[in-house]
Amino acid sequence: RYLKELHVGDPVRVTFQLLDFDLKRLHYFEQLFHAVEGWLSATSENMALHVDMAAQKTAIFPDGIRARLKRMQAVHAHLPMPEGIGRRIAM
């Protein structure tokens, strides 16, 4: 979502919030803020797939990455759900 325009040279702050994950997918939400004035400029909700580039197909996250995702999810579970999450996309 585009909410308010940033300009070249504006200081920015980006947040990343892991909403959920399974063996092959990540669901996350990013927010872009003006770093000094604090207002929200844009948001992005995404679903990403883990891909094994050698096999050229989706694959299960390696154990180490799954462990890190579990730790991140535990911390992010305490964050409030961002406004604008779950919006439907259509043509």
FIKOLZA-1660 file (N, C-alpha, C; in steps of 0.1 Angstrom, whole numbers, plus 5000, padded with zeros to 4 digits):
% residues 91
   i   px   py   pz ch aa at
   1 5008 4988 5000  A  R  N
   1 5000 5000 5000  A  R CA
   1 5009 5012 5000  A  R  C
   2 5006 5021 4991  A  Y  N
   2 5013 5034 4991  A  Y CA
   2 5004 5044 4999  A  Y  C
   3 5010 5050 5009  A  L  N
   3 5002 5059 5018  A  L CA
   3 5006 5074 5017  A  L  C
   4 5019 5076 5016  A  K  N
   4 5025 5090 5016  A  K CA
   4 5038 5090 5010  A  K  C
   5 5041 5100 5001  A  E  N
   5 5053 5100 4994  A  E CA
   5 5065 5104 5002  A  E  C
   6 5076 5096 5000  A  L  N
   6 5089 5100 5005  A  L CA
   6 5097 5106 4993  A  L  C
   7 5107 5114 4997  A  H  N
   7 5115 5121 4987  A  H CA
   7 5129 5117 4987  A  H  C
   8 5136 5118 4976  A  V  N
   8 5151 5115 4976  A  V CA
   8 5158 5122 4987  A  V  C
   9 5165 5114 4995  A  G  N
   9 5173 5120 5006  A  G CA
   9 5166 5119 5019  A  G  C
  10 5153 5116 5019  A  D  N
  10 5145 5114 5032  A  D CA
  10 5151 5102 5040  A  D  C
  11 5153 5104 5053  A  P  N
  11 5157 5092 5060  A  P CA
  11 5146 5083 5062  A  P  C
  12 5148 5070 5061  A  V  N
  12 5138 5060 5062  A  V CA
  12 5141 5049 5072  A  V  C
  13 5130 5043 5077  A  R  N
  13 5131 5032 5087  A  R CA
  13 5122 5021 5081  A  R  C
  14 5127 5009 5080  A  V  N
  14 5119 4998 5075  A  V CA
  14 5118 4987 5086  A  V  C
  15 5105 4982 5088  A  T  N
  15 5103 4972 5097  A  T CA
  15 5099 4959 5090  A  T  C
  16 5102 4948 5096  A  F  N
  16 5099 4935 5091  A  F CA
  16 5092 4927 5102  A  F  C
  17 5080 4921 5099  A  Q  N
  17 5073 4913 5109  A  Q CA
  17 5069 4900 5103  A  Q  C
  18 5075 4889 5109  A  L  N
  18 5071 4876 5105  A  L CA
  18 5057 4873 5110  A  L  C
  19 5048 4870 5101  A  L  N
  19 5034 4867 5106  A  L CA
  19 5032 4852 5108  A  L  C
  20 5038 4844 5099  A  D  N
  20 5036 4830 5100  A  D CA
  20 5046 4823 5090  A  D  C
  21 5048 4810 5092  A  F  N
  21 5057 4802 5083  A  F CA
  21 5053 4788 5084  A  F  C
  22 5056 4780 5074  A  D  N
  22 5054 4766 5075  A  D CA
  22 5067 4760 5069  A  D  C
  23 5067 4748 5064  A  L  N
  23 5079 4741 5060  A  L CA
  23 5086 4748 5048  A  L  C
  24 5078 4754 5039  A  K  N
  24 5083 4760 5027  A  K CA
  24 5080 4775 5025  A  K  C
  25 5071 4780 5033  A  R  N
  25 5066 4794 5030  A  R CA
  25 5068 4803 5042  A  R  C
  26 5069 4816 5039  A  L  N
  26 5070 4827 5048  A  L CA
  26 5058 4837 5045  A  L  C
  27 5051 4841 5055  A  H  N
  27 5042 4852 5054  A  H CA
  27 5047 4863 5063  A  H  C
  28 5049 4875 5056  A  Y  N
  28 5055 4886 5064  A  Y CA
  28 5050 4899 5059  A  Y  C
  29 5052 4909 5067  A  F  N
  29 5047 4923 5065  A  F CA
  29 5058 4933 5067  A  F  C
  30 5060 4942 5058  A  E  N
  30 5070 4952 5059  A  E CA
  30 5063 4966 5059  A  E  C
  31 5069 4975 5067  A  Q  N
  31 5064 4989 5067  A  Q CA
  31 5076 4998 5065  A  Q  C
  32 5073 5009 5058  A  L  N
  32 5083 5019 5054  A  L CA
  32 5079 5032 5061  A  L  C
  33 5087 5038 5070  A  F  N
  33 5084 5050 5077  A  F CA
  33 5094 5061 5074  A  F  C
  34 5090 5074 5075  A  H  N
  34 5099 5085 5075  A  H CA
  34 5107 5084 5089  A  H  C
  35 5120 5082 5089  A  A  N
  35 5127 5079 5101  A  A CA
  35 5127 5091 5111  A  A  C
  36 5126 5103 5107  A  V  N
  36 5126 5114 5116  A  V CA
  36 5112 5118 5121  A  V  C
  37 5103 5119 5111  A  E  N
  37 5090 5124 5114  A  E CA
  37 5080 5113 5119  A  E  C
  38 5084 5100 5116  A  G  N
  38 5076 5089 5121  A  G CA
  38 5064 5084 5113  A  G  C
  39 5060 5091 5103  A  W  N
  39 5048 5087 5096  A  W CA
  39 5051 5075 5086  A  W  C
  40 5040 5068 5084  A  L  N
  40 5041 5056 5076  A  L CA
  40 5039 5060 5061  A  L  C
  41 5048 5055 5053  A  S  N
  41 5048 5058 5039  A  S CA
  41 5042 5047 5030  A  S  C
  42 5045 5035 5034  A  A  N
  42 5041 5023 5025  A  A CA
  42 5041 5010 5033  A  A  C
  43 5033 5001 5029  A  T  N
  43 5034 4987 5035  A  T CA
  43 5034 4977 5024  A  T  C
  44 5039 4965 5028  A  S  N
  44 5040 4954 5018  A  S CA
  44 5038 4941 5025  A  S  C
  45 5027 4934 5022  A  E  N
  45 5025 4921 5027  A  E CA
  45 5028 4910 5017  A  E  C
  46 5036 4900 5021  A  N  N
  46 5042 4891 5011  A  N CA
  46 5041 4876 5016  A  N  C
  47 5040 4867 5006  A  M  N
  47 5042 4853 5009  A  M CA
  47 5053 4849 5000  A  M  C
  48 5063 4843 5006  A  A  N
  48 5075 4839 4999  A  A CA
  48 5077 4824 5000  A  A  C
  49 5083 4818 4990  A  L  N
  49 5085 4803 4990  A  L CA
  49 5100 4801 4990  A  L  C
  50 5104 4791 4998  A  H  N
  50 5118 4786 4997  A  H CA
  50 5120 4778 4985  A  H  C
  51 5130 4781 4977  A  V  N
  51 5133 4774 4965  A  V CA
  51 5147 4768 4966  A  V  C
  52 5148 4755 4962  A  D  N
  52 5161 4748 4961  A  D CA
  52 5166 4751 4946  A  D  C
  53 5176 4760 4945  A  M  N
  53 5180 4764 4932  A  M CA
  53 5186 4752 4924  A  M  C
  54 5192 4743 4930  A  A  N
  54 5198 4731 4923  A  A CA
  54 5187 4723 4917  A  A  C
  55 5176 4720 4925  A  A  N
  55 5165 4712 4920  A  A CA
  55 5155 4720 4912  A  A  C
  56 5156 4733 4913  A  Q  N
  56 5147 4742 4906  A  Q CA
  56 5132 4740 4910  A  Q  C
  57 5130 4738 4923  A  K  N
  57 5116 4736 4928  A  K CA
  57 5116 4740 4943  A  K  C
  58 5103 4742 4948  A  T  N
  58 5102 4745 4962  A  T CA
  58 5107 4734 4971  A  T  C
  59 5113 4738 4982  A  A  N
  59 5119 4728 4991  A  A CA
  59 5116 4732 5006  A  A  C
  60 5118 4722 5014  A  I  N
  60 5116 4725 5029  A  I CA
  60 5128 4733 5033  A  I  C
  61 5126 4743 5042  A  F  N
  61 5137 4750 5048  A  F CA
  61 5146 4741 5055  A  F  C
  62 5159 4744 5054  A  P  N
  62 5169 4736 5062  A  P CA
  62 5166 4738 5077  A  P  C
  63 5170 4728 5085  A  D  N
  63 5168 4728 5100  A  D CA
  63 5172 4741 5107  A  D  C
  64 5184 4745 5103  A  G  N
  64 5189 4758 5110  A  G CA
  64 5181 4770 5107  A  G  C
  65 5176 4771 5095  A  I  N
  65 5167 4782 5091  A  I CA
  65 5154 4781 5098  A  I  C
  66 5148 4769 5099  A  R  N
  66 5135 4767 5106  A  R CA
  66 5137 4771 5121  A  R  C
  67 5148 4767 5127  A  A  N
  67 5150 4771 5141  A  A CA
  67 5151 4786 5143  A  A  C
  68 5157 4793 5134  A  R  N
  68 5158 4807 5134  A  R CA
  68 5144 4814 5132  A  R  C
  69 5136 4808 5123  A  L  N
  69 5123 4813 5120  A  L CA
  69 5114 4811 5133  A  L  C
  70 5115 4800 5140  A  K  N
  70 5108 4797 5152  A  K CA
  70 5111 4807 5163  A  K  C
  71 5124 4811 5164  A  R  N
  71 5128 4821 5174  A  R CA
  71 5122 4834 5170  A  R  C
  72 5123 4838 5157  A  M  N
  72 5117 4851 5153  A  M CA
  72 5102 4851 5155  A  M  C
  73 5096 4840 5152  A  Q  N
  73 5081 4840 5153  A  Q CA
  73 5077 4842 5168  A  Q  C
  74 5085 4836 5177  A  A  N
  74 5082 4837 5191  A  A CA
  74 5083 4852 5196  A  A  C
  75 5093 4859 5191  A  V  N
  75 5094 4873 5194  A  V CA
  75 5083 4882 5188  A  V  C
  76 5081 4879 5175  A  H  N
  76 5071 4887 5167  A  H CA
  76 5057 4884 5172  A  H  C
  77 5054 4873 5178  A  A  N
  77 5041 4870 5183  A  A CA
  77 5036 4880 5192  A  A  C
  78 5045 4888 5199  A  H  N
  78 5041 4898 5209  A  H CA
  78 5038 4911 5202  A  H  C
  79 5041 4913 5189  A  L  N
  79 5039 4925 5182  A  L CA
  79 5024 4926 5179  A  L  C
  80 5018 4938 5178  A  P  N
  80 5005 4940 5174  A  P CA
  80 5004 4937 5159  A  P  C
  81 4992 4932 5154  A  M  N
  81 4990 4930 5140  A  M CA
  81 4990 4943 5133  A  M  C
  82 4997 4945 5122  A  P  N
  82 4997 4958 5116  A  P CA
  82 4984 4961 5108  A  P  C
  83 4981 4974 5107  A  E  N
  83 4969 4978 5100  A  E CA
  83 4971 4975 5085  A  E  C
  84 4961 4970 5079  A  G  N
  84 4962 4967 5064  A  G CA
  84 4965 4953 5061  A  G  C
  85 4967 4945 5071  A  I  N
  85 4971 4931 5069  A  I CA
  85 4959 4923 5063  A  I  C
  86 4962 4914 5054  A  G  N
  86 4952 4905 5049  A  G CA
  86 4943 4910 5038  A  G  C
  87 4947 4921 5032  A  R  N
  87 4939 4927 5021  A  R CA
  87 4939 4918 5009  A  R  C
  88 4928 4917 5003  A  R  N
  88 4927 4909 4991  A  R CA
  88 4933 4916 4979  A  R  C
  89 4939 4909 4970  A  I  N
  89 4945 4914 4958  A  I CA
  89 4937 4908 4946  A  I  C
  90 4933 4917 4937  A  A  N
  90 4925 4912 4925  A  A CA
  90 4928 4921 4914  A  A  C
  91 4925 4916 4902  A  M  N
  91 4926 4924 4889  A  M CA
  91 4913 4931 4887  A  M  C
% end
